[in-house]
Amino acid sequence: MTTNTTDISLQLAQTVVDACMRRAEELDLKMNAAVVDVGANLKAFNRMDGAWLGSIDISMKKARTARYFDMETGDMTPMVQPGEQLYHVEFSNGGLITFPGGIPLKLDDGTVVGAVGVSGSTVDNDQKVAEAGAQAFESAAK
């Protein structure tokens, strides 16, 4: 059996989730954080005590959306407005989330190996917490 070296490992995915949880605690937030692998399959997840149940699905969809399109979900926001090229794309692929809080996880050479998605607060806070996870990925992947 071989291991796909262009896929995020469980250990690294958990490192990302743990960094998200630490940042959420620093900001006094209750968050859900999900990491998907290169195929957009759930690899690691955490729901803080008291975090919104509805945000479980949102965090996973943010991560999947970031991986499906290999871009930050917040970067998609202008493209999904009425009259724009991707209007209603959020209804595809079993449901996508196209506002901040999802970030692809890329190796130094630009290869995407997964994505992180965070939900449970304002989109600005979701983005801050997701960025903490992405930064932990970048540091650990070196």
C-alpha positions in Angstrom: 0.0 0.0 0.0 1.3 3.4 -0.9 0.7 6.8 0.6 -0.3 9.8 -1.5 2.3 12.4 -0.7 0.1 15.1 -2.2 -2.5 14.6 0.4 -2.7 16.1 3.9 -1.8 13.6 6.7 -4.1 13.0 9.7 -1.4 14.5 12.0 -1.1 17.6 9.9 -4.9 18.0 9.6 -5.2 17.7 13.4 -2.4 20.3 13.8 -4.5 22.7 11.7 -7.7 22.0 13.7 -5.8 22.4 17.0 -4.5 25.8 15.8 -8.0 26.9 14.9 -9.2 25.9 18.4 -6.4 27.8 20.1 -7.2 31.0 18.1 -10.9 30.6 18.8 -10.1 30.4 22.6 -7.9 33.5 22.4 -10.8 35.4 20.8 -13.3 33.9 23.3 -15.3 32.2 20.5 -17.1 28.9 20.2 -16.2 27.4 16.8 -16.3 24.4 14.6 -13.3 23.7 12.4 -13.0 21.1 9.6 -10.1 20.0 7.5 -10.7 18.1 4.2 -8.1 16.2 2.3 -7.0 16.6 -1.4 -10.3 14.8 -2.5 -12.4 17.1 -0.3 -13.2 14.3 2.2 -13.4 15.1 5.9 -10.0 14.4 7.5 -10.2 16.2 10.9 -12.9 18.1 12.8 -13.5 19.7 16.1 -16.6 21.3 17.7 -16.0 23.4 20.8 -18.4 22.9 23.6 -21.3 25.3 23.0 -20.5 25.9 19.4 -23.6 26.3 17.1 -24.8 23.0 15.7 -25.7 24.6 12.4 -22.0 25.7 12.0 -20.9 22.0 11.9 -22.1 21.7 8.3 -21.0 25.2 7.4 -17.4 24.6 8.5 -17.3 21.4 6.4 -18.8 23.1 3.4 -16.4 26.0 3.6 -13.5 23.5 3.6 -14.9 21.6 0.7 -15.6 24.8 -1.3 -12.1 26.0 -0.7 -10.8 22.7 -2.0 -13.1 22.3 -4.9 -12.1 25.7 -6.3 -8.7 26.0 -4.7 -9.3 29.5 -3.5 -10.4 31.2 -0.3 -14.2 31.1 0.1 -14.2 34.9 0.7 -12.6 35.5 -2.6 -15.7 33.9 -4.2 -18.2 36.3 -2.6 -18.1 38.9 -5.4 -18.4 36.2 -8.1 -21.6 34.7 -6.7 -23.6 37.9 -6.6 -26.7 38.3 -8.9 -25.6 39.0 -12.5 -22.0 37.6 -11.9 -20.4 34.6 -13.5 -20.9 32.2 -10.6 -24.3 33.3 -9.5 -26.0 30.3 -7.7 -22.9 28.1 -7.7 -23.5 27.6 -4.0 -26.4 25.3 -5.0 -24.0 22.9 -6.8 -21.9 20.0 -5.3 -24.4 19.3 -2.6 -24.1 22.9 -1.3 -21.2 25.3 -1.1 -20.4 28.2 1.1 -19.0 31.3 -0.6 -18.3 33.7 2.2 -15.1 33.9 4.4 -13.8 31.1 6.6 -12.5 28.5 4.1 -8.9 28.4 3.0 -7.0 25.9 0.7 -3.9 24.4 2.3 -1.0 24.6 -0.2 2.5 23.2 -0.2 5.4 25.6 -1.0 5.2 24.6 -4.7 1.5 25.6 -4.8 0.1 22.0 -4.7 -3.2 22.0 -2.8 -3.4 19.1 -0.3 -6.6 20.0 1.5 -8.5 22.9 3.0 -9.7 24.3 6.3 -13.1 25.6 7.0 -14.3 27.4 10.2 -17.7 28.5 11.3 -19.3 29.7 14.5 -19.1 33.5 14.7 -19.0 36.4 12.3 -17.4 35.8 8.9 -14.5 38.1 10.0 -13.9 36.0 13.1 -14.3 32.8 11.1 -11.6 34.0 8.7 -9.2 34.9 11.5 -9.6 31.5 13.0 -9.2 29.7 9.6 -6.1 31.8 8.9 -4.6 30.6 12.2 -5.1 27.0 11.0 -3.6 27.8 7.6 -0.6 29.4 9.2 0.0 26.4 11.4 -0.2 24.2 8.2 2.4 26.4 6.5 4.8 26.2 9.5 4.4 22.4 10.0 4.6 21.5 6.3 8.1 23.0 6.0 
